[in-house]
Structure formats: structure tokens, C-alpha cells
Amino acid sequence: MGTIKENLYEINKRIKASAEKAGRNYNDIKLIAVTKTVDTDRVEEAIEAGIESAGENKPQELSRKYEILGDAVKWHQIGTLQKNKVKYIIDKACMIHSIESISLAEEINKRAQSKDIKMDCLVQVNISGEESKHGVSPEEAMSIIKYISENCQYVKIKGLMTMAPFDASEDEIRRVFRGLKELSEKIDNENIENVEMKELSMGMTNDFEIAIEEGATMVRIGTAIFGKRDYDKKQ
Ligand SMILES: *Cc1c(COP(=O)(O)O)cnc(C)c1O
């Protein structure tokens, strides 16, 4: 591993190369640097090296880092979000990637309304159907999105998010990402009021190049920027 700056340079180069290979515009792909377990000094180093978006999966960690770093970077809530933790991030995150139920959407709606903000959200979909994976089935995604459109005016659906199985073959991973893109097109065709299908949040350190080839607009990358995570280290 190089320095954070060197790693970011490499990642951006690889994002560009994948975009080019897929005939896509590099500017249509947003890098979200996943900063979970990374201490704020190193997040700051990444900000100085040019990252514009950071992703956290624990709401309290996002909130704590926000108190220190504020709007120097845009914060994305990327992991499973429990309802009782929405309050920690509602006025700090610019996007929640992980709506998985109507009840979570309603909690976000309620909290956003109380702050008089609209919260950009993605619905997390489990394309592979693996039981261990978070996210809703494609059918559920459609019905949750219709429900939100009619009932949650402070929740703005901007697209979909998925995670590919960790140990899958390239073909399987590609099938998952392609499946998310197809679902997004299907939902888009329904022209649901207040719903946009412009973002596809997919691709991590091990599979972001495949994701970009399959249409990702947001890639969430941690390890390739910050190195292996140390979950035990006190931050
Ligand atoms: C940790 C995490 C990532 C980043 O994973 P890396 O393999 O370190 O790039 C992306 N998305 C989510 C939801 C995560 O929890």
C-alpha cells in the first residue's frame, strides 16, 4: 500500500480506465471513500488529497466524525441503519444508501420533516437472493418505492444500492450488478412521482471495475484507499 494520496491516485486512474472501457464519462462516477474504522486524522488526509464524499456504516461513527470534520466532506450513510439510529445522522448525512423497509423510510421521513429537510435515499436491494445479504428483493423494492412516493414526501428516492456476494465469480458479480441496473430501468419506466432512478451505488474494492462497466454511478471504496481495516483499534 502507498500513502492515502498515492492510493487515491491509483483508484481514480482505475475508475477512469473502467469508464473508458465501458464508453462512459468518468465524471458520471462518484467515488465514495469508505472511512469506517479510519481515524479522523487519516480521513482529513484523504480530504486534503481530494476526496469529496465519505461513507460510514455506523451512524454514531458518522455523527462523531461529522462533529470533528463537518462539511469538509459529504457524508453518506452506507450500511444497515436501525430505526432508532436515524436521529444521529438525519442532519449530517447527505444520502442514506440503505432503505430496507417501509418502517425505516417512515422514520427517516418523520425525522427529516422535523428538521424541515428532504433526505436523498437509495433502496438497498438483494439481487443475488442470498439469505445472509441485507436488502430487499426486487419485487419489494418496487412496492417500497411506490409506498414512499405516496406517503413519505421528505424522502427523496434517487436510485438503488446493492452489494455483490464476497466470494462469487466475476460472472456472478456481473450478473448482480446488471440485475440492479435492469431493476432501476424497470422502476424508471413506471414514472413514479417524486422518484428518480439516476444513482446506482455498487462496487467496492474488489469489484468496482465490474460495477462501473455495468453502470455504477457511485462506487464505495475503503480498503484500496486506507488499507485493511483494524476493527479492534480504539479510535
Ligand atoms: C465497508 C463497506 C464498503 C467498502 O468495502 P471495501 O471492500 O473496503 O472497499 C462498501 N460498502 C459498504 C456498505 C461497506 O460496509
PDBQT file of the ligand as one rigid body, heavy atoms in Angstrom, charges set to zero:
ROOT
HETATM    1  C1  LIG A 301     -17.143  -1.481   4.131  1.00  0.00    +0.000 C 
HETATM    2  C2  LIG A 301     -18.095  -1.191   3.053  1.00  0.00    +0.000 A 
HETATM    3  C3  LIG A 301     -17.634  -0.848   1.762  1.00  0.00    +0.000 A 
HETATM    4  C4  LIG A 301     -16.166  -0.767   1.371  1.00  0.00    +0.000 C 
HETATM    5  O1  LIG A 301     -15.565  -2.018   1.323  1.00  0.00    +0.000 OA
HETATM    6  P1  LIG A 301     -14.056  -2.216   0.807  1.00  0.00    +0.000 P 
HETATM    7  O2  LIG A 301     -14.009  -3.635   0.393  1.00  0.00    +0.000 OA
HETATM    8  O3  LIG A 301     -13.165  -1.914   1.952  1.00  0.00    +0.000 OA
HETATM    9  O4  LIG A 301     -13.822  -1.285  -0.317  1.00  0.00    +0.000 OA
HETATM   10  C5  LIG A 301     -18.587  -0.559   0.803  1.00  0.00    +0.000 A 
HETATM   11  N1  LIG A 301     -19.908  -0.609   1.076  1.00  0.00    +0.000 NA
HETATM   12  C6  LIG A 301     -20.376  -0.931   2.300  1.00  0.00    +0.000 A 
HETATM   13  C7  LIG A 301     -21.838  -0.954   2.532  1.00  0.00    +0.000 C 
HETATM   14  C8  LIG A 301     -19.488  -1.235   3.320  1.00  0.00    +0.000 A 
HETATM   15  O5  LIG A 301     -19.971  -1.560   4.524  1.00  0.00    +0.000 OA
ENDROOT
TORSDOF 0
